[in-house]
Amino acid sequence: MRTFPAILVLLCLCVPMAAWSQVNDELITQASHNDTERAEQADPLNSPVWHYLRARFLGESPYQFDDRVVVSVPPFAEDPTQVPLLVDVSSIDEPLLRLVVWADLNPIQHIYSVESADRHLPRIAIRFKVQQATPVRAAVLTESGKWLVGGQYLEAAGGGCTAPSMANASPYWESHLGEIESRSFERAMNSGRSSQRYKVKIIHPMDTGLVSGIPEFYIQQLEVRRPEQAAILSMELSQPVSENPVFTFDMNSASATAQDRYTLWMRDNNGNVFEQAL
Protein backbone atom coordinates (compact mmCIF):
# COMPACT_ATOMS: atom_id res chain seq x y z
CA MET A 1 0.00 0.00 0.00
CA ARG A 2 2.89 2.36 0.68
CA THR A 3 4.06 2.04 -2.96
CA PHE A 4 0.71 3.11 -4.47
CA PRO A 5 1.43 6.88 -4.58
CA ALA A 6 4.77 6.25 -6.25
CA ILE A 7 3.16 4.02 -8.88
CA LEU A 8 0.52 6.68 -9.54
CA VAL A 9 3.21 9.32 -10.03
CA LEU A 10 5.06 7.05 -12.49
CA LEU A 11 1.86 6.41 -14.46
CA CYS A 12 1.19 10.14 -14.66
CA LEU A 13 4.71 10.78 -15.88
CA CYS A 14 4.30 8.14 -18.56
CA VAL A 15 1.23 9.87 -20.08
CA PRO A 16 2.32 12.08 -22.98
CA MET A 17 1.99 15.81 -22.41
CA ALA A 18 -0.04 16.04 -25.62
CA ALA A 19 -2.75 13.84 -24.06
CA TRP A 20 -2.95 16.06 -20.98
CA SER A 21 -3.12 19.08 -23.26
CA GLN A 22 -6.00 17.50 -25.21
CA VAL A 23 -7.93 16.75 -22.00
CA ASN A 24 -7.37 20.31 -20.82
CA ASP A 25 -8.60 21.72 -24.14
CA GLU A 26 -11.74 19.57 -23.98
CA LEU A 27 -12.51 20.77 -20.46
CA ILE A 28 -12.06 24.39 -21.49
CA THR A 29 -14.27 23.89 -24.55
CA GLN A 30 -17.00 22.23 -22.47
CA ALA A 31 -16.86 25.01 -19.87
CA SER A 32 -17.11 27.60 -22.63
CA HIS A 33 -20.10 25.76 -24.15
CA ASN A 34 -21.85 25.65 -20.78
CA ASP A 35 -21.24 29.36 -20.24
CA THR A 36 -22.67 30.12 -23.69
CA GLU A 37 -25.71 27.95 -23.06
CA ARG A 38 -26.38 29.66 -19.74
CA ALA A 39 -26.05 33.06 -21.41
CA GLU A 40 -28.53 32.07 -24.14
CA GLN A 41 -31.03 30.95 -21.49
CA ALA A 42 -30.80 34.19 -19.48
CA ASP A 43 -34.26 35.70 -19.03
CA PRO A 44 -34.56 38.71 -21.38
CA LEU A 45 -37.22 40.22 -19.08
CA ASN A 46 -35.10 39.70 -15.96
CA SER A 47 -37.95 38.36 -13.83
CA PRO A 48 -37.15 37.33 -10.23
CA VAL A 49 -39.51 34.33 -10.54
CA TRP A 50 -38.56 33.11 -14.03
CA HIS A 51 -36.82 29.91 -12.88
CA TYR A 52 -39.69 28.99 -10.53
CA LEU A 53 -42.35 29.56 -13.20
CA ARG A 54 -40.29 27.83 -15.88
CA ALA A 55 -40.19 24.72 -13.71
CA ARG A 56 -43.91 25.02 -12.94
CA PHE A 57 -45.19 25.49 -16.49
CA LEU A 58 -42.46 23.91 -18.65
CA GLY A 59 -41.03 21.30 -16.30
CA GLU A 60 -37.55 20.07 -17.14
CA SER A 61 -38.11 20.08 -20.91
CA PRO A 62 -35.64 22.04 -23.05
CA TYR A 63 -36.64 25.58 -23.97
CA GLN A 64 -35.41 28.63 -25.79
CA PHE A 65 -36.54 32.23 -26.13
CA ASP A 66 -37.91 32.79 -29.63
CA ASP A 67 -39.13 35.97 -31.35
CA ARG A 68 -41.65 33.94 -33.35
CA VAL A 69 -43.73 33.64 -30.18
CA VAL A 70 -45.36 37.07 -30.31
CA VAL A 71 -46.96 38.48 -27.15
CA SER A 72 -48.68 41.84 -27.62
CA VAL A 73 -49.87 43.97 -24.68
CA PRO A 74 -50.20 47.76 -24.38
CA PRO A 75 -47.24 49.75 -22.98
CA PHE A 76 -49.35 50.63 -19.93
CA ALA A 77 -52.49 49.00 -18.51
CA GLU A 78 -54.89 51.92 -18.21
CA ASP A 79 -57.61 49.61 -16.89
CA PRO A 80 -55.97 46.78 -14.90
CA THR A 81 -59.18 44.73 -15.03
CA GLN A 82 -59.35 44.75 -18.85
CA VAL A 83 -55.88 44.43 -20.39
CA PRO A 84 -55.78 43.40 -24.09
CA LEU A 85 -53.53 40.42 -24.80
CA LEU A 86 -52.74 38.92 -28.20
CA VAL A 87 -50.62 35.79 -28.67
CA ASP A 88 -49.54 34.81 -32.17
CA VAL A 89 -47.45 31.73 -32.97
CA SER A 90 -48.58 31.40 -36.58
CA SER A 91 -45.07 31.99 -37.98
CA ILE A 92 -43.75 28.76 -36.41
CA ASP A 93 -43.77 26.24 -39.24
CA GLU A 94 -44.02 22.96 -37.34
CA PRO A 95 -46.72 21.09 -35.42
CA LEU A 96 -47.50 22.66 -32.04
CA LEU A 97 -48.87 20.63 -29.16
CA ARG A 98 -49.72 23.15 -26.44
CA LEU A 99 -49.65 26.86 -25.64
CA VAL A 100 -49.39 28.24 -22.08
CA VAL A 101 -49.82 31.92 -21.21
CA TRP A 102 -49.08 33.53 -17.84
CA ALA A 103 -48.18 36.77 -16.01
CA ASP A 104 -45.11 36.37 -13.79
CA LEU A 105 -46.06 38.71 -10.94
CA ASN A 106 -49.82 38.16 -10.76
CA PRO A 107 -51.07 36.48 -7.58
CA ILE A 108 -52.59 33.87 -9.92
CA GLN A 109 -50.02 33.56 -12.70
CA HIS A 110 -51.73 31.20 -15.16
CA ILE A 111 -54.06 32.95 -17.64
CA TYR A 112 -54.89 30.22 -20.13
CA SER A 113 -53.63 27.13 -21.92
CA VAL A 114 -54.76 25.90 -25.33
CA GLU A 115 -54.45 22.79 -27.47
CA SER A 116 -55.58 22.19 -31.04
CA ALA A 117 -56.61 18.89 -32.59
CA ASP A 118 -54.77 19.60 -35.85
CA ARG A 119 -51.68 20.93 -34.00
CA HIS A 120 -51.97 24.36 -35.63
CA LEU A 121 -52.59 26.94 -32.91
CA PRO A 122 -54.51 30.06 -33.93
CA ARG A 123 -53.91 33.69 -33.05
CA ILE A 124 -55.82 34.29 -29.81
CA ALA A 125 -56.83 37.62 -28.30
CA ILE A 126 -58.42 38.04 -24.87
CA ARG A 127 -58.48 40.55 -22.01
CA PHE A 128 -57.10 39.78 -18.57
CA LYS A 129 -56.60 41.26 -15.10
CA VAL A 130 -53.21 42.43 -13.86
CA GLN A 131 -52.22 43.10 -10.25
CA GLN A 132 -48.98 44.99 -10.86
CA ALA A 133 -46.35 45.64 -13.53
CA THR A 134 -45.21 42.25 -14.77
CA PRO A 135 -43.68 40.23 -17.60
CA VAL A 136 -46.41 38.52 -19.63
CA ARG A 137 -45.29 35.32 -21.35
CA ALA A 138 -46.40 32.66 -23.79
CA ALA A 139 -44.68 29.29 -24.27
CA VAL A 140 -45.51 26.85 -27.04
CA LEU A 141 -44.52 23.18 -27.06
CA THR A 142 -43.29 21.90 -30.42
CA GLU A 143 -43.60 18.33 -31.66
CA SER A 144 -39.84 17.93 -31.12
CA GLY A 145 -40.38 18.38 -27.36
CA LYS A 146 -38.88 21.87 -27.03
CA TRP A 147 -40.69 24.88 -25.56
CA LEU A 148 -40.39 28.18 -27.44
CA VAL A 149 -40.92 31.18 -25.17
CA GLY A 150 -41.84 34.79 -25.91
CA GLY A 151 -42.93 37.66 -23.72
CA GLN A 152 -43.37 41.37 -23.16
CA TYR A 153 -43.19 43.61 -20.11
CA LEU A 154 -46.44 45.28 -19.07
CA GLU A 155 -46.44 48.45 -17.01
CA ALA A 156 -49.44 48.79 -14.71
CA ALA A 157 -50.62 50.68 -11.65
CA GLY A 158 -52.22 47.39 -10.61
CA GLY A 159 -55.03 46.14 -8.44
CA GLY A 160 -56.95 44.35 -11.19
CA CYS A 161 -56.95 40.91 -9.57
CA THR A 162 -58.24 42.14 -6.19
CA ALA A 163 -60.90 44.52 -7.52
CA PRO A 164 -64.50 43.24 -7.29
CA SER A 165 -66.23 42.63 -10.60
CA MET A 166 -68.81 45.14 -11.82
CA ALA A 167 -71.40 42.35 -11.66
CA ASN A 168 -71.28 42.41 -7.88
CA ALA A 169 -72.77 45.92 -7.94
CA SER A 170 -75.61 45.02 -10.30
CA PRO A 171 -78.19 42.21 -10.39
CA TYR A 172 -78.08 42.24 -14.21
CA TRP A 173 -75.63 39.35 -14.56
CA GLU A 174 -77.78 36.93 -12.52
CA SER A 175 -80.53 36.96 -15.14
CA HIS A 176 -78.12 37.09 -18.08
CA LEU A 177 -75.39 34.69 -16.91
CA GLY A 178 -74.04 32.68 -19.82
CA GLU A 179 -75.53 34.77 -22.61
CA ILE A 180 -73.25 34.48 -25.64
CA GLU A 181 -72.76 36.80 -28.62
CA SER A 182 -70.59 35.71 -31.54
CA ARG A 183 -69.55 36.92 -34.97
CA SER A 184 -67.37 35.50 -37.71
CA PHE A 185 -65.28 37.20 -40.39
CA GLU A 186 -63.47 35.80 -43.41
CA ARG A 187 -59.83 36.91 -43.60
CA ALA A 188 -57.52 36.75 -46.61
CA MET A 189 -54.11 35.18 -45.99
CA ASN A 190 -50.79 35.93 -47.71
CA SER A 191 -50.88 32.51 -49.35
CA GLY A 192 -54.10 33.42 -51.17
CA ARG A 193 -56.17 31.15 -48.94
CA SER A 194 -58.61 32.39 -46.32
CA SER A 195 -59.24 31.82 -42.66
CA GLN A 196 -62.21 32.40 -40.40
CA ARG A 197 -61.96 34.81 -37.48
CA TYR A 198 -64.41 34.33 -34.62
CA LYS A 199 -65.19 36.85 -31.90
CA VAL A 200 -67.16 35.64 -28.90
CA LYS A 201 -68.41 37.43 -25.78
CA ILE A 202 -70.07 35.76 -22.78
CA ILE A 203 -71.68 37.33 -19.72
CA HIS A 204 -69.83 36.03 -16.66
CA PRO A 205 -68.36 37.80 -13.57
CA MET A 206 -65.06 35.84 -13.64
CA ASP A 207 -64.44 36.44 -9.91
CA THR A 208 -60.90 35.62 -8.81
CA GLY A 209 -61.71 34.70 -5.18
CA LEU A 210 -59.18 37.29 -4.00
CA VAL A 211 -61.85 39.80 -2.90
CA SER A 212 -63.07 39.37 0.67
CA GLY A 213 -66.52 37.77 0.80
CA ILE A 214 -66.67 36.97 -2.92
CA PRO A 215 -65.80 33.35 -3.81
CA GLU A 216 -64.04 32.46 -7.04
CA PHE A 217 -66.50 32.02 -9.91
CA TYR A 218 -65.02 31.76 -13.37
CA ILE A 219 -65.11 29.86 -16.65
CA GLN A 220 -62.63 26.98 -16.53
CA GLN A 221 -63.04 25.28 -19.90
CA LEU A 222 -63.77 26.39 -23.45
CA GLU A 223 -64.03 24.17 -26.50
CA VAL A 224 -64.74 24.78 -30.17
CA ARG A 225 -66.47 21.66 -31.48
CA ARG A 226 -67.44 20.26 -34.82
CA PRO A 227 -71.01 18.99 -35.33
CA GLU A 228 -69.95 15.46 -34.39
CA GLN A 229 -68.87 16.84 -30.96
CA ALA A 230 -65.15 16.49 -31.66
CA ALA A 231 -63.24 19.36 -30.05
CA ILE A 232 -60.84 21.02 -32.49
CA LEU A 233 -59.76 23.71 -30.00
CA SER A 234 -59.60 23.31 -26.20
CA MET A 235 -58.76 26.07 -23.71
CA GLU A 236 -58.15 25.87 -19.98
CA LEU A 237 -58.89 29.25 -18.39
CA SER A 238 -57.92 30.70 -15.02
CA GLN A 239 -59.26 33.46 -12.79
CA PRO A 240 -57.25 36.37 -14.32
CA VAL A 241 -59.36 36.28 -17.52
CA SER A 242 -61.43 39.47 -17.48
CA GLU A 243 -65.09 39.82 -16.55
CA ASN A 244 -67.55 39.21 -19.42
CA PRO A 245 -64.68 37.71 -21.42
CA VAL A 246 -64.22 38.32 -25.13
CA PHE A 247 -62.32 35.69 -27.11
CA THR A 248 -61.04 36.33 -30.63
CA PHE A 249 -59.36 33.53 -32.54
CA ASP A 250 -58.58 32.55 -36.12
CA MET A 251 -59.25 29.14 -37.59
CA ASN A 252 -56.88 28.68 -40.52
CA SER A 253 -57.71 26.75 -43.67
CA ALA A 254 -56.07 23.59 -42.32
CA SER A 255 -58.94 23.22 -39.87
CA ALA A 256 -61.73 25.49 -41.12
CA THR A 257 -63.58 26.68 -44.18
CA ALA A 258 -66.32 29.23 -44.62
CA GLN A 259 -68.83 26.37 -44.87
CA ASP A 260 -67.79 24.76 -41.60
CA ARG A 261 -70.11 25.03 -38.63
CA TYR A 262 -68.87 25.01 -35.07
CA THR A 263 -70.31 24.98 -31.59
CA LEU A 264 -68.83 26.87 -28.67
CA TRP A 265 -68.98 24.94 -25.38
CA MET A 266 -67.96 26.36 -21.99
CA ARG A 267 -68.14 25.25 -18.36
CA ASP A 268 -67.43 27.24 -15.18
CA ASN A 269 -66.12 26.07 -11.82
CA ASN A 270 -69.68 25.79 -10.46
CA GLY A 271 -70.58 23.27 -13.15
CA ASN A 272 -72.69 25.62 -15.29
CA VAL A 273 -72.49 24.72 -18.98
CA PHE A 274 -72.96 27.27 -21.77
CA GLU A 275 -73.25 26.29 -25.41
CA GLN A 276 -74.03 28.05 -28.68
CA ALA A 277 -73.49 27.59 -32.39
CA LEU A 278 -70.93 29.95 -33.90
VOFIGU-821526 format. One record per residue (C-alpha): residue number from 1; x, y, z. Coordinates in steps of 0.25 Angstrom, whole numbers. Layout:
REM VOFIGU-821526
+------+-------+-------+-------+
| resi |     X |     Y |     Z |
+------+-------+-------+-------+
|  NUM |     X |     Y |     Z |
...
+------+-------+-------+-------+
//
This chain:
REM VOFIGU-821526
+------+-------+-------+-------+
| resi |     X |     Y |     Z |
+------+-------+-------+-------+
|    1 |     0 |     0 |     0 |
|    2 |    12 |     9 |     3 |
|    3 |    16 |     8 |   -12 |
|    4 |     3 |    12 |   -18 |
|    5 |     6 |    28 |   -18 |
|    6 |    19 |    25 |   -25 |
|    7 |    13 |    16 |   -36 |
|    8 |     2 |    27 |   -38 |
|    9 |    13 |    37 |   -40 |
|   10 |    20 |    28 |   -50 |
|   11 |     7 |    26 |   -58 |
|   12 |     5 |    41 |   -59 |
|   13 |    19 |    43 |   -64 |
|   14 |    17 |    33 |   -74 |
|   15 |     5 |    39 |   -80 |
|   16 |     9 |    48 |   -92 |
|   17 |     8 |    63 |   -90 |
|   18 |     0 |    64 |  -102 |
|   19 |   -11 |    55 |   -96 |
|   20 |   -12 |    64 |   -84 |
|   21 |   -12 |    76 |   -93 |
|   22 |   -24 |    70 |  -101 |
|   23 |   -32 |    67 |   -88 |
|   24 |   -29 |    81 |   -83 |
|   25 |   -34 |    87 |   -97 |
|   26 |   -47 |    78 |   -96 |
|   27 |   -50 |    83 |   -82 |
|   28 |   -48 |    98 |   -86 |
|   29 |   -57 |    96 |   -98 |
|   30 |   -68 |    89 |   -90 |
|   31 |   -67 |   100 |   -79 |
|   32 |   -68 |   110 |   -91 |
|   33 |   -80 |   103 |   -97 |
|   34 |   -87 |   103 |   -83 |
|   35 |   -85 |   117 |   -81 |
|   36 |   -91 |   120 |   -95 |
|   37 |  -103 |   112 |   -92 |
|   38 |  -106 |   119 |   -79 |
|   39 |  -104 |   132 |   -86 |
|   40 |  -114 |   128 |   -97 |
|   41 |  -124 |   124 |   -86 |
|   42 |  -123 |   137 |   -78 |
|   43 |  -137 |   143 |   -76 |
|   44 |  -138 |   155 |   -86 |
|   45 |  -149 |   161 |   -76 |
|   46 |  -140 |   159 |   -64 |
|   47 |  -152 |   153 |   -55 |
|   48 |  -149 |   149 |   -41 |
|   49 |  -158 |   137 |   -42 |
|   50 |  -154 |   132 |   -56 |
|   51 |  -147 |   120 |   -52 |
|   52 |  -159 |   116 |   -42 |
|   53 |  -169 |   118 |   -53 |
|   54 |  -161 |   111 |   -64 |
|   55 |  -161 |    99 |   -55 |
|   56 |  -176 |   100 |   -52 |
|   57 |  -181 |   102 |   -66 |
|   58 |  -170 |    96 |   -75 |
|   59 |  -164 |    85 |   -65 |
|   60 |  -150 |    80 |   -69 |
|   61 |  -152 |    80 |   -84 |
|   62 |  -143 |    88 |   -92 |
|   63 |  -147 |   102 |   -96 |
|   64 |  -142 |   115 |  -103 |
|   65 |  -146 |   129 |  -105 |
|   66 |  -152 |   131 |  -119 |
|   67 |  -157 |   144 |  -125 |
|   68 |  -167 |   136 |  -133 |
|   69 |  -175 |   135 |  -121 |
|   70 |  -181 |   148 |  -121 |
|   71 |  -188 |   154 |  -109 |
|   72 |  -195 |   167 |  -110 |
|   73 |  -199 |   176 |   -99 |
|   74 |  -201 |   191 |   -98 |
|   75 |  -189 |   199 |   -92 |
|   76 |  -197 |   203 |   -80 |
|   77 |  -210 |   196 |   -74 |
|   78 |  -220 |   208 |   -73 |
|   79 |  -230 |   198 |   -68 |
|   80 |  -224 |   187 |   -60 |
|   81 |  -237 |   179 |   -60 |
|   82 |  -237 |   179 |   -75 |
|   83 |  -224 |   178 |   -82 |
|   84 |  -223 |   174 |   -96 |
|   85 |  -214 |   162 |   -99 |
|   86 |  -211 |   156 |  -113 |
|   87 |  -202 |   143 |  -115 |
|   88 |  -198 |   139 |  -129 |
|   89 |  -190 |   127 |  -132 |
|   90 |  -194 |   126 |  -146 |
|   91 |  -180 |   128 |  -152 |
|   92 |  -175 |   115 |  -146 |
|   93 |  -175 |   105 |  -157 |
|   94 |  -176 |    92 |  -149 |
|   95 |  -187 |    84 |  -142 |
|   96 |  -190 |    91 |  -128 |
|   97 |  -195 |    83 |  -117 |
|   98 |  -199 |    93 |  -106 |
|   99 |  -199 |   107 |  -103 |
|  100 |  -198 |   113 |   -88 |
|  101 |  -199 |   128 |   -85 |
|  102 |  -196 |   134 |   -71 |
|  103 |  -193 |   147 |   -64 |
|  104 |  -180 |   145 |   -55 |
|  105 |  -184 |   155 |   -44 |
|  106 |  -199 |   153 |   -43 |
|  107 |  -204 |   146 |   -30 |
|  108 |  -210 |   135 |   -40 |
|  109 |  -200 |   134 |   -51 |
|  110 |  -207 |   125 |   -61 |
|  111 |  -216 |   132 |   -71 |
|  112 |  -220 |   121 |   -81 |
|  113 |  -215 |   109 |   -88 |
|  114 |  -219 |   104 |  -101 |
|  115 |  -218 |    91 |  -110 |
|  116 |  -222 |    89 |  -124 |
|  117 |  -226 |    76 |  -130 |
|  118 |  -219 |    78 |  -143 |
|  119 |  -207 |    84 |  -136 |
|  120 |  -208 |    97 |  -143 |
|  121 |  -210 |   108 |  -132 |
|  122 |  -218 |   120 |  -136 |
|  123 |  -216 |   135 |  -132 |
|  124 |  -223 |   137 |  -119 |
|  125 |  -227 |   150 |  -113 |
|  126 |  -234 |   152 |   -99 |
|  127 |  -234 |   162 |   -88 |
|  128 |  -228 |   159 |   -74 |
|  129 |  -226 |   165 |   -60 |
|  130 |  -213 |   170 |   -55 |
|  131 |  -209 |   172 |   -41 |
|  132 |  -196 |   180 |   -43 |
|  133 |  -185 |   183 |   -54 |
|  134 |  -181 |   169 |   -59 |
|  135 |  -175 |   161 |   -70 |
|  136 |  -186 |   154 |   -79 |
|  137 |  -181 |   141 |   -85 |
|  138 |  -186 |   131 |   -95 |
|  139 |  -179 |   117 |   -97 |
|  140 |  -182 |   107 |  -108 |
|  141 |  -178 |    93 |  -108 |
|  142 |  -173 |    88 |  -122 |
|  143 |  -174 |    73 |  -127 |
|  144 |  -159 |    72 |  -124 |
|  145 |  -162 |    74 |  -109 |
|  146 |  -156 |    87 |  -108 |
|  147 |  -163 |   100 |  -102 |
|  148 |  -162 |   113 |  -110 |
|  149 |  -164 |   125 |  -101 |
|  150 |  -167 |   139 |  -104 |
|  151 |  -172 |   151 |   -95 |
|  152 |  -173 |   165 |   -93 |
|  153 |  -173 |   174 |   -80 |
|  154 |  -186 |   181 |   -76 |
|  155 |  -186 |   194 |   -68 |
|  156 |  -198 |   195 |   -59 |
|  157 |  -202 |   203 |   -47 |
|  158 |  -209 |   190 |   -42 |
|  159 |  -220 |   185 |   -34 |
|  160 |  -228 |   177 |   -45 |
|  161 |  -228 |   164 |   -38 |
|  162 |  -233 |   169 |   -25 |
|  163 |  -244 |   178 |   -30 |
|  164 |  -258 |   173 |   -29 |
|  165 |  -265 |   171 |   -42 |
|  166 |  -275 |   181 |   -47 |
|  167 |  -286 |   169 |   -47 |
|  168 |  -285 |   170 |   -32 |
|  169 |  -291 |   184 |   -32 |
|  170 |  -302 |   180 |   -41 |
|  171 |  -313 |   169 |   -42 |
|  172 |  -312 |   169 |   -57 |
|  173 |  -303 |   157 |   -58 |
|  174 |  -311 |   148 |   -50 |
|  175 |  -322 |   148 |   -61 |
|  176 |  -312 |   148 |   -72 |
|  177 |  -302 |   139 |   -68 |
|  178 |  -296 |   131 |   -79 |
|  179 |  -302 |   139 |   -90 |
|  180 |  -293 |   138 |  -103 |
|  181 |  -291 |   147 |  -114 |
|  182 |  -282 |   143 |  -126 |
|  183 |  -278 |   148 |  -140 |
|  184 |  -269 |   142 |  -151 |
|  185 |  -261 |   149 |  -162 |
|  186 |  -254 |   143 |  -174 |
|  187 |  -239 |   148 |  -174 |
|  188 |  -230 |   147 |  -186 |
|  189 |  -216 |   141 |  -184 |
|  190 |  -203 |   144 |  -191 |
|  191 |  -204 |   130 |  -197 |
|  192 |  -216 |   134 |  -205 |
|  193 |  -225 |   125 |  -196 |
|  194 |  -234 |   130 |  -185 |
|  195 |  -237 |   127 |  -171 |
|  196 |  -249 |   130 |  -162 |
|  197 |  -248 |   139 |  -150 |
|  198 |  -258 |   137 |  -138 |
|  199 |  -261 |   147 |  -128 |
|  200 |  -269 |   143 |  -116 |
|  201 |  -274 |   150 |  -103 |
|  202 |  -280 |   143 |   -91 |
|  203 |  -287 |   149 |   -79 |
|  204 |  -279 |   144 |   -67 |
|  205 |  -273 |   151 |   -54 |
|  206 |  -260 |   143 |   -55 |
|  207 |  -258 |   146 |   -40 |
|  208 |  -244 |   142 |   -35 |
|  209 |  -247 |   139 |   -21 |
|  210 |  -237 |   149 |   -16 |
|  211 |  -247 |   159 |   -12 |
|  212 |  -252 |   157 |     3 |
|  213 |  -266 |   151 |     3 |
|  214 |  -267 |   148 |   -12 |
|  215 |  -263 |   133 |   -15 |
|  216 |  -256 |   130 |   -28 |
|  217 |  -266 |   128 |   -40 |
|  218 |  -260 |   127 |   -53 |
|  219 |  -260 |   119 |   -67 |
|  220 |  -251 |   108 |   -66 |
|  221 |  -252 |   101 |   -80 |
|  222 |  -255 |   106 |   -94 |
|  223 |  -256 |    97 |  -106 |
|  224 |  -259 |    99 |  -121 |
|  225 |  -266 |    87 |  -126 |
|  226 |  -270 |    81 |  -139 |
|  227 |  -284 |    76 |  -141 |
|  228 |  -280 |    62 |  -138 |
|  229 |  -275 |    67 |  -124 |
|  230 |  -261 |    66 |  -127 |
|  231 |  -253 |    77 |  -120 |
|  232 |  -243 |    84 |  -130 |
|  233 |  -239 |    95 |  -120 |
|  234 |  -238 |    93 |  -105 |
|  235 |  -235 |   104 |   -95 |
|  236 |  -233 |   103 |   -80 |
|  237 |  -236 |   117 |   -74 |
|  238 |  -232 |   123 |   -60 |
|  239 |  -237 |   134 |   -51 |
|  240 |  -229 |   145 |   -57 |
|  241 |  -237 |   145 |   -70 |
|  242 |  -246 |   158 |   -70 |
|  243 |  -260 |   159 |   -66 |
|  244 |  -270 |   157 |   -78 |
|  245 |  -259 |   151 |   -86 |
|  246 |  -257 |   153 |  -101 |
|  247 |  -249 |   143 |  -108 |
|  248 |  -244 |   145 |  -123 |
|  249 |  -237 |   134 |  -130 |
|  250 |  -234 |   130 |  -144 |
|  251 |  -237 |   117 |  -150 |
|  252 |  -228 |   115 |  -162 |
|  253 |  -231 |   107 |  -175 |
|  254 |  -224 |    94 |  -169 |
|  255 |  -236 |    93 |  -159 |
|  256 |  -247 |   102 |  -164 |
|  257 |  -254 |   107 |  -177 |
|  258 |  -265 |   117 |  -178 |
|  259 |  -275 |   105 |  -179 |
|  260 |  -271 |    99 |  -166 |
|  261 |  -280 |   100 |  -155 |
|  262 |  -275 |   100 |  -140 |
|  263 |  -281 |   100 |  -126 |
|  264 |  -275 |   107 |  -115 |
|  265 |  -276 |   100 |  -102 |
|  266 |  -272 |   105 |   -88 |
|  267 |  -273 |   101 |   -73 |
|  268 |  -270 |   109 |   -61 |
|  269 |  -264 |   104 |   -47 |
|  270 |  -279 |   103 |   -42 |
|  271 |  -282 |    93 |   -53 |
|  272 |  -291 |   102 |   -61 |
|  273 |  -290 |    99 |   -76 |
|  274 |  -292 |   109 |   -87 |
|  275 |  -293 |   105 |  -102 |
|  276 |  -296 |   112 |  -115 |
|  277 |  -294 |   110 |  -130 |
|  278 |  -284 |   120 |  -136 |
+------+-------+-------+-------+
//
